[in-house]
């Protein structure tokens, strides 16, 4: 089942992750001459189209859900031992009703033929990808010997090279490590439940582009990869206006 309540697992999971080995932790020291800092703007034409990735995931999810539906129907026809509430069959339950990712889809009859659930609405992998897409087009990257900061205007993420920590994740907690792996900055998020995420930032050979690679999964779906290419720019990420205050 994709939508898992992991609240009761948080404490033991955090303890287990905190005691995990750190042999694969990236290095703290940046390689000589590598400076990722600067203002960057996403080049959509040179980058992977995330919508195509989502479309492929959506088709894979439909096939999985259809197989589950067919298996449950066969089990029900054989006496119901594997149906909902039964004790046999081992058939995974269908995703439950939750807020959808990207809204409902038109039904088979077109815009006026009803609507159907988005098969990715309960997919942790799709949720992780949507967070990457939501970062926006602008990135200000600040780099020092003891910190790498990614500023997207509306959100910021900071990392200490060579450090590891336990962070929150959609389905519980995750073990996070970050640091230098050769000439790229690597961020690894190993989840107790749900998809693992590996993200890297590196310069193109001529230094004019920032290459961001994101690897998510595998989990409920096969693993996905997304490459985002940024160009150097003099622009900075727009800031959200301050929330209005009442007297």
N, C-alpha and C positions, 0 to 999 in steps of 0.2 A: 504494500500500500504506500502510495507516494506521500500522503499527508500524515506524518507521524508526530504524535505528541511525545516529545523527548524530555519534558520538564523533570521527571523523576530521575533521569539519567545524568543530569548536568553535573552534580557533585562528584560521583565516581568517575565520570568521563574526564572532568577537569583534572582530577588527581592522577588518573592514568596517563593523560597527555603530559602533565608536568614532569612525570618520571620517565618519559620516553627518551631514548637515546638521541644524541644530537650529532651523530657522525656525519649526516648529510647536510649540516648547516652551512650555507654559503659563507664566504669569507668576509671579514670586516674591512680589510684593506682594499681600497680601489686600485686598479691597475694604473700605472703611470700614464699620464696624458689623457685619461678618459674623463670627460666632463659632460654630463648629460644636461646640466643646468641650462635654462633658457625658457623663452616663450615659444610655444608650439601650437600649431593649428592643424586639425585633422584634415587630411587629403582624402575625401570620399572616393574619388576616382581611382586612387592607387590602393585603397584599403579594401578588404573583404566586405561584401554587402551583408550586414547582419540579418536582413530580412530573408535572404536566401538560406542562411543557416537555420533560422527559425522555421521556414517553410519545410526544410528537410526534416527537422526535429518533429514538426507537427505531423508529417506523413508517417514517420516512424511510430509516433505515439498512437495514431489512429489504428495502425496495424496491430500494435500490442493490445489496445483496448478491444479491438474486434476479436482477437484470439481469445481474450478473457471472456468476452460475451459468448462466443461460440462454445467455449469449454463449459461455462456455467449452464448454457442451454442443454448441452449434451448430458451433463450431470443431473440436471433437473428431470430430463426425459428418462434417465435410468433409475429414477426413484428419489431424487432430491438429496441424496447423501452428501453431495458435494456442493449443493447450492448454498445461498446465504443462510447462515445460522446452522448449517450442517456440520458434521464432524469429519467428513471424508473429502476426498478429491484433491485437496491441496490447491484449489484454484484461487489465485490472488483476487482480492476484492477490487471492484472498479474504484477509480478516484471518486471521492465524495464531492458534494457541491461546495465549492469555495469560490471566492472572487476570482474572476478569470484574468489571464494574462492577455491583454490586448482586446478584451471584450468578446462578446458572443460572435459567432460566425453565421452567415446566412444559411438557412437550411437548403435541402436539395431542390426545393421549389423556387429558389431565387430569393430576392429581397422580401417578397411578400409571402413566401412559403414557410414562414416560421424561422426560428433560430435554434441553433444547437450549441452545445457546450464546446468551448475551446479545449482540445485534448491536452494542451500544455498548461491548463490552469493550475494544476497541482504539481507541476514538474519543478523540483528544486534546481535542476540544470537550467531550465528556461528562465527561472527567476534570477539565477546568478548571471546569465547572459544579459537579461534586461537591465540589471544594475550597471553592467559595463556600458551598454548603449546609452543609459541615462546620464553618463558623465558629461556629455556635451562635446563640443568641437574644440574647446580651448584647454590648454594645459600649461601651467607654469610650474616648472620643475626646479627645485632648489636643492643643491647638493653641497654637503660639507663632509668632513671626515667622520662625523658621528651621527649624521642624519640625512635621509633622503625624503623630501617632502613633495607630494603631488597635489597641486592646487588646481581644481577644476572650476573655481569661482563659487559654486554652490556647495561643494564638499571638498574636504582636504583629507589626505591620508599621509601619515608620517611613519617612517621605518628607521630602525637603528641597524646599520650594517652588522651582520654577524650575530644578531640577537634572535632569540626564539621566545615565544610567549603563547599563552592560551587565550584565544579570542572567541567571541560569540559567533555563531553561525546560524543559518536559518533553522536547522533541525537540531541544534544543541550547541556544542562547542567544537573548536578546531585547534590544532597545533599549527602555529604560524612561524615560519623561519624566513629570513630575508638576508640578502647580502650579495656580494660579488661572486660571479661564476665566470671567470675569464673576463671579457670586456663587456659583459652584460650584467645588469642588476636583476636578481632573481627573487621572486616572492612565491613561497610555497604555502598553501593552506591545505592541511590534511584534516579532513573532517571526521569526527567520531561517527556521525551519521550523515548521509548525503554525499554530494560530489566533492572530490578534491579539486583544487584549482591551482594551476601553475601559471605565473605571469612573469614576463621578462620585458626589460627595456634596454635597448642598445642603439648606438648610432650607426647610420649607414657608413660605408667606407669613406665617403667624402665629408661626413660630419654635418650634412645639410638636412638630414632626415632623422627622426626618432622612430624606431621600429618597436611597436608594442605587440607582443604575441600573448594570446590568452588560450589556455588549454583547460577545458572543464570536463570532468568525468573520467571514466564512464561511471554511471550510476543507474538510474532507471532507464536511461537511453544510452546508446553508444557515445563515446567521447566526441567532443567537438573542438574545433580550433578556429580562432579568429585572429587575423592580423590587421593591425591598424597602423597606418603610416602618417606621421606628423611632419609638417614643414616648419622651418624656423619662421617666426613672424615678429613684428613689432607690436602686435595687438596683444591684449591681455584678456583673460576670461571676464565676461560681464558679471557684475555682482548683483545678487538679488536685492531689490529695494527693502529697506527695513520695514518690519510689520508696523501698521498704524497703531498708535496708542490712544487710549481714551483718557479724558480728563478726570 
